[in-house]
Amino acid sequence: MDRRYRKTIIAGNWKMNITPSEAKKLTTALLPLSAVKDTSIVLCVPAIDITTVKRTLRQTRIAVGGQNCHFESKGAFTGEISPEMLIDAGAKYVIIGHSERRSMFGDTDEIVRKKIASAIAAGLRPILCVGETEEQRKQGVTEEIIRVQIKSAVYGLSADDFRKIVVAYEPIWAIGTGNTATPEDANEVCKLIRTCLRELYGARPSRSISILYGGSMNEKNAKALLAMPHIDGGLIGGASLKPDAFAAIVEASKA
Ligand code: PGA
């Protein structure tokens, strides 16, 4: 973490877990975290939970996020949710391009680009996820894959809009597997992401972008990962469903 230039962010990704009635209980258990000053905390929850979570968090510093959105603002897209709807329900952030969306729901780099642009236009802060598969890492093409994902996602974004994004490096082989990347490996890819952003937008704007690590981050490994200079926080799946584990990760992120 380098707090001189950028925010430390710990974001929970509940995925398709927690019903609206369970959401109130889990969120209430997390309320003490609103006392934490140096870290921005975000709960990315199922869209149907957003209003409940937002209501439970009122008057706290903890923000709410969605986990996906459509790139159109309205229309005949049965089952989809627009960025404007997320904003109106109380979300401030939205995860875009999570590997589960890419691999199971057809989110291509081009769709990710369109979603990033519309999310920002609606006033959301997108958390752009990128990451390589185990096979790609073995083949030594991690750098190429990450560069393509980053460059196509921000293609056409103005310098002002670019400042609204958060990036999450999530190696696919580490998500939900218990195989966390080593702090050094994760740091190296986060550094590469910043280099790529610097080439596109220059040193100052890219210095201010928070780059998170995600993939089996938990209460045991968080401190070592967050100690790395290019890792500015975490995107937490499994451990975000356990209040004690999530609180311990937030604790590990303190200055
Ligand atoms: P995990 O998920 O922490 O359960 O590995 C992270 C993510 O998919 O965002």
Residues whose N, C-alpha, C, O or C-beta is under 5 A from the ligand:
A	BS01	PGA	N13 A174 I175 G176 T177 G214 G215 S216 M217 L235 I236 G237 G238
